[in-house]
Every structure is written in C-alpha cells, then in structure tokens.
Amino acid sequence: MSGFLHVDFRRCTACFACETACRTAHGGGLRIQLAFVDGLPVPLMCRHCEQSPCAAVCPEHALVWDQDHGVTLLADRCTRCGLCAVACPFGVLFVDPFAQPSVIKCDLCRARRAEGKRPACVLTCPTEAITEEPHHSLRRRRLTTPVFPIAGKPPRPFQGGASRASRKRNDMV
C-alpha cells in the first residue's frame, strides 16, 4: 500500500466529487461523506486509527488494524452487532444488516489498489484536499499539526468556494 489518506480541510470546496467517486468505485454505499461544520465543508471518512475504538469494542475481532491496510473488516467474523459504529469517534462506520460486507467504512479502495490504482477520492479531488501519504509521515503530521489550528475553529476554505457551495447545500436540506 502506498499510504493513508490525509484531508486538508482548508482546500475542500464542497464539490462532492469525492462522494460521487466513492459511490461509483464501490457500487453504492458511501464510505466518505461531506459534512458541514460552521458552514465549512469537512470530508469525513474512516481515519484508520492505530488504537481504533471500533476494533477495541468488537467482541468477534472482526475489525483489525495493520500497517498496510489500516482498519480492516474481516467480514466472516462480523455479527452485525453495531458496537463498532457506536464506538467510532468520527461517526463514519455504518452497519447495514442487508449489505455485504455488513460494515460500511472506507477501506482505502483496497480493490483499486490491488489493481495498482489510487483511491477514487484522491484521483477526483480537484483541489487536492484529499491526498495519500505514507503512514510514518501522516503519523508525524497528526502529532504535530492541529486539525483546527486557530482557537479551535475550522480554517478558512480554499479559494472561498466552500461558502457558496455550503449555502447551496444548506438550501437543499
């Protein structure tokens, strides 16, 4: 695997290209969602935590973390109890009792990577808000760079495009 995903919230313009690409690559079921925090777009997906709460609470050990694939679902072990979805601090795991696999979460486009391709969201993001980084540099960045650097508030959007898009999105809801 070439790396994990990094999101630069300042660059996101709320174009929804990542959601569309994810849905297309996986044949439905969103593994990335665009949420709005104080009117600013925030792409949400599994963060593949090293000490992942979702894996820790799974009674069947159906979620495991490894250096090459992040948090991975072992579908044959999953009983669809939903504890992983409750434990996820980012709210990005979903249990669908009728889907296969039963837990819907970002898998870093594992099938695409097996074919030598990059994750769909990375390829389609026009502002490069979603990028791939090696595990060691991403870990260092997470430890040294605050997510919201100024007084706990989200950074200003890249090129000002998010404000218009978020207003449009909020009007649709």
PAKE-877714 format. One record per residue (C-alpha): residue number from 1; residue in one letter; x, y, z negated. Coordinates in Angstrom, 1 decimal. Layout:
<nodes>
+-----+------+--------+--------+--------+
:  nr : rest :     xx :     yy :     zz :
+-----+------+--------+--------+--------+
: NUM :    A :      X :      Y :      Z :
...
+-----+------+--------+--------+--------+
</nodes>
This chain:
<nodes>
+-----+------+--------+--------+--------+
:  nr : rest :     xx :     yy :     zz :
+-----+------+--------+--------+--------+
:   1 :    M :    0.0 :    0.0 :    0.0 :
:   2 :    S :    1.3 :    3.4 :    0.8 :
:   3 :    G :   -0.2 :    5.4 :   -2.0 :
:   4 :    F :   -3.1 :    6.6 :   -4.1 :
:   5 :    L :   -5.5 :    9.4 :   -3.3 :
:   6 :    H :   -4.9 :   13.0 :   -4.5 :
:   7 :    V :   -7.6 :   15.7 :   -4.3 :
:   8 :    D :   -6.6 :   19.3 :   -4.2 :
:   9 :    F :   -9.9 :   21.0 :   -5.2 :
:  10 :    R :   -8.7 :   24.4 :   -4.0 :
:  11 :    R :   -8.7 :   23.1 :   -0.4 :
:  12 :    C :  -12.1 :   21.5 :   -0.3 :
:  13 :    T :  -14.6 :   23.4 :    1.9 :
:  14 :    A :  -17.6 :   21.1 :    1.3 :
:  15 :    C :  -17.8 :   19.9 :    4.9 :
:  16 :    F :  -18.9 :   16.4 :    3.8 :
:  17 :    A :  -16.5 :   14.8 :    6.3 :
:  18 :    C :  -15.1 :   12.5 :    3.5 :
:  19 :    E :  -18.6 :   11.2 :    2.6 :
:  20 :    T :  -19.5 :   10.6 :    6.2 :
:  21 :    A :  -16.2 :    8.8 :    6.9 :
:  22 :    C :  -16.5 :    6.6 :    3.8 :
:  23 :    R :  -20.1 :    5.6 :    4.6 :
:  24 :    T :  -19.1 :    4.7 :    8.1 :
:  25 :    A :  -15.9 :    2.8 :    7.1 :
:  26 :    H :  -17.8 :    0.7 :    4.6 :
:  27 :    G :  -21.1 :    0.3 :    6.4 :
:  28 :    G :  -23.1 :    2.3 :    3.9 :
:  29 :    G :  -22.8 :    2.8 :    0.1 :
:  30 :    L :  -21.0 :    6.0 :   -0.9 :
:  31 :    R :  -17.7 :    5.4 :   -2.6 :
:  32 :    I :  -16.9 :    9.2 :   -2.6 :
:  33 :    Q :  -19.3 :   11.9 :   -3.5 :
:  34 :    L :  -19.2 :   15.6 :   -3.2 :
:  35 :    A :  -20.4 :   17.3 :   -6.4 :
:  36 :    F :  -20.6 :   20.9 :   -7.2 :
:  37 :    V :  -19.1 :   22.4 :  -10.4 :
:  38 :    D :  -20.0 :   26.1 :  -10.9 :
:  39 :    G :  -20.8 :   26.3 :   -7.2 :
:  40 :    L :  -17.4 :   24.9 :   -6.1 :
:  41 :    P :  -17.1 :   21.5 :   -4.3 :
:  42 :    V :  -15.4 :   18.7 :   -6.1 :
:  43 :    P :  -14.9 :   15.4 :   -4.2 :
:  44 :    L :  -15.4 :   12.6 :   -6.8 :
:  45 :    M :  -14.1 :    9.0 :   -6.3 :
:  46 :    C :  -12.6 :    6.3 :   -8.5 :
:  47 :    R :   -9.4 :    7.7 :   -9.9 :
:  48 :    H :   -7.9 :    4.2 :  -10.3 :
:  49 :    C :   -6.9 :    4.9 :  -13.9 :
:  50 :    E :   -3.9 :    2.9 :  -15.2 :
:  51 :    Q :   -5.6 :    2.4 :  -18.6 :
:  52 :    S :   -9.1 :    2.2 :  -17.0 :
:  53 :    P :  -12.0 :    2.2 :  -19.4 :
:  54 :    C :  -14.1 :    0.4 :  -16.8 :
:  55 :    A :  -11.7 :   -2.6 :  -16.7 :
:  56 :    A :  -11.3 :   -2.5 :  -20.5 :
:  57 :    V :  -15.0 :   -3.0 :  -21.2 :
:  58 :    C :  -15.7 :   -5.6 :  -18.6 :
:  59 :    P :  -16.4 :   -8.8 :  -20.5 :
:  60 :    E :  -15.7 :  -11.0 :  -17.4 :
:  61 :    H :  -12.4 :   -9.2 :  -16.5 :
:  62 :    A :  -13.9 :   -8.5 :  -13.0 :
:  63 :    L :  -12.1 :   -5.2 :  -12.8 :
:  64 :    V :   -8.3 :   -5.3 :  -12.9 :
:  65 :    W :   -5.6 :   -2.7 :  -12.3 :
:  66 :    D :   -2.4 :   -3.3 :  -10.4 :
:  67 :    Q :    0.3 :   -1.1 :   -9.0 :
:  68 :    D :   -0.5 :   -1.9 :   -5.3 :
:  69 :    H :   -4.3 :   -1.6 :   -5.3 :
:  70 :    G :   -5.4 :    0.4 :   -8.3 :
:  71 :    V :   -8.6 :   -0.7 :  -10.0 :
:  72 :    T :   -9.8 :   -3.7 :   -8.0 :
:  73 :    L :  -13.1 :   -5.6 :   -8.3 :
:  74 :    L :  -12.9 :   -9.4 :   -8.4 :
:  75 :    A :  -16.5 :   -9.9 :   -7.1 :
:  76 :    D :  -16.8 :  -13.6 :   -8.0 :
:  77 :    R :  -16.4 :  -12.7 :  -11.7 :
:  78 :    C :  -18.8 :   -9.8 :  -11.8 :
:  79 :    T :  -22.1 :  -10.5 :  -13.6 :
:  80 :    R :  -23.6 :   -7.0 :  -12.8 :
:  81 :    C :  -23.9 :   -6.1 :  -16.5 :
:  82 :    G :  -23.2 :   -2.4 :  -15.7 :
:  83 :    L :  -20.8 :   -1.8 :  -18.6 :
:  84 :    C :  -18.1 :   -0.5 :  -16.2 :
:  85 :    A :  -20.5 :    2.1 :  -14.8 :
:  86 :    V :  -21.3 :    3.3 :  -18.3 :
:  87 :    A :  -17.6 :    3.4 :  -19.3 :
:  88 :    C :  -16.3 :    5.3 :  -16.2 :
:  89 :    P :  -15.5 :    8.8 :  -17.5 :
:  90 :    F :  -15.9 :   10.2 :  -13.9 :
:  91 :    G :  -19.3 :    8.6 :  -13.2 :
:  92 :    V :  -18.2 :    7.1 :   -9.9 :
:  93 :    L :  -18.9 :    3.4 :  -10.4 :
:  94 :    F :  -22.4 :    2.1 :   -9.4 :
:  95 :    V :  -23.9 :   -1.3 :   -9.9 :
:  96 :    D :  -26.2 :   -2.4 :   -7.2 :
:  97 :    P :  -27.9 :   -5.7 :   -8.1 :
:  98 :    F :  -28.7 :   -6.4 :   -4.4 :
:  99 :    A :  -25.4 :   -5.4 :   -2.8 :
: 100 :    Q :  -22.4 :   -7.5 :   -2.2 :
: 101 :    P :  -20.0 :   -6.5 :   -3.8 :
: 102 :    S :  -22.2 :   -5.6 :   -6.7 :
: 103 :    V :  -20.0 :   -2.7 :   -8.0 :
: 104 :    I :  -19.7 :    0.2 :   -5.5 :
: 105 :    K :  -16.5 :    2.1 :   -6.0 :
: 106 :    C :  -13.6 :    3.5 :   -4.0 :
: 107 :    D :  -11.4 :    0.6 :   -3.0 :
: 108 :    L :   -8.8 :    2.8 :   -1.3 :
: 109 :    C :  -10.1 :    1.5 :    2.0 :
: 110 :    R :   -8.4 :   -1.9 :    1.4 :
: 111 :    A :   -9.7 :   -3.4 :    4.6 :
: 112 :    R :   -8.5 :   -0.5 :    6.7 :
: 113 :    R :   -5.0 :   -0.6 :    5.0 :
: 114 :    A :   -4.8 :   -4.3 :    5.8 :
: 115 :    E :   -5.1 :   -3.3 :    9.4 :
: 116 :    G :   -2.3 :   -0.7 :    9.0 :
: 117 :    K :   -4.8 :    2.2 :    8.9 :
: 118 :    R :   -5.1 :    5.1 :    6.4 :
: 119 :    P :   -8.2 :    5.7 :    4.2 :
: 120 :    A :  -11.1 :    7.1 :    6.2 :
: 121 :    C :  -11.5 :   10.1 :    3.9 :
: 122 :    V :   -7.8 :   11.1 :    4.2 :
: 123 :    L :   -8.0 :   10.9 :    8.0 :
: 124 :    T :  -11.1 :   13.0 :    8.3 :
: 125 :    C :  -10.5 :   15.8 :    5.8 :
: 126 :    P :   -9.9 :   18.9 :    8.0 :
: 127 :    T :   -8.2 :   20.9 :    5.2 :
: 128 :    E :   -6.1 :   18.0 :    3.8 :
: 129 :    A :   -7.8 :   18.4 :    0.4 :
: 130 :    I :   -7.6 :   14.6 :    0.1 :
: 131 :    T :   -4.1 :   13.2 :    0.7 :
: 132 :    E :   -2.2 :   10.0 :   -0.1 :
: 133 :    E :    0.7 :   10.0 :   -2.5 :
: 134 :    P :    3.0 :    7.2 :   -3.8 :
: 135 :    H :    2.0 :    6.1 :   -7.3 :
: 136 :    H :    5.1 :    7.4 :   -9.0 :
: 137 :    S :    4.7 :   11.0 :   -7.6 :
: 138 :    L :    1.0 :   11.1 :   -8.2 :
: 139 :    R :    1.5 :    9.9 :  -11.8 :
: 140 :    R :    4.1 :   12.7 :  -12.3 :
: 141 :    R :    1.8 :   15.3 :  -10.8 :
: 142 :    R :   -1.1 :   14.2 :  -13.0 :
: 143 :    L :    1.0 :   14.5 :  -16.1 :
: 144 :    T :    2.5 :   18.0 :  -15.2 :
: 145 :    T :   -0.3 :   19.7 :  -13.3 :
: 146 :    P :   -3.6 :   20.6 :  -15.0 :
: 147 :    V :   -6.7 :   19.9 :  -12.9 :
: 148 :    F :   -8.2 :   23.3 :  -13.6 :
: 149 :    P :   -5.2 :   25.5 :  -14.3 :
: 150 :    I :   -6.8 :   28.8 :  -15.3 :
: 151 :    A :   -8.6 :   28.9 :  -18.6 :
: 152 :    G :  -10.4 :   25.6 :  -17.9 :
: 153 :    K :  -12.1 :   27.0 :  -14.8 :
: 154 :    P :  -12.0 :   25.4 :  -11.3 :
: 155 :    P :   -9.6 :   27.1 :   -8.9 :
: 156 :    R :  -10.9 :   29.3 :   -6.2 :
: 157 :    P :  -11.9 :   27.5 :   -3.0 :
: 158 :    F :   -9.6 :   27.2 :    0.0 :
: 159 :    Q :  -10.3 :   29.8 :    2.7 :
: 160 :    G :  -13.6 :   30.8 :    1.0 :
: 161 :    G :  -15.6 :   28.3 :    3.0 :
: 162 :    A :  -16.9 :   26.5 :   -0.1 :
: 163 :    S :  -19.1 :   29.3 :   -1.3 :
: 164 :    R :  -21.2 :   29.4 :    1.9 :
: 165 :    A :  -21.4 :   25.6 :    2.0 :
: 166 :    S :  -22.4 :   25.2 :   -1.6 :
: 167 :    R :  -25.1 :   27.8 :   -1.2 :
: 168 :    K :  -26.4 :   25.8 :    1.8 :
: 169 :    R :  -26.2 :   22.6 :   -0.1 :
: 170 :    N :  -28.0 :   24.0 :   -3.2 :
: 171 :    D :  -30.8 :   25.3 :   -0.9 :
: 172 :    M :  -31.3 :   21.8 :    0.4 :
: 173 :    V :  -31.8 :   20.3 :   -3.0 :
+-----+------+--------+--------+--------+
</nodes>
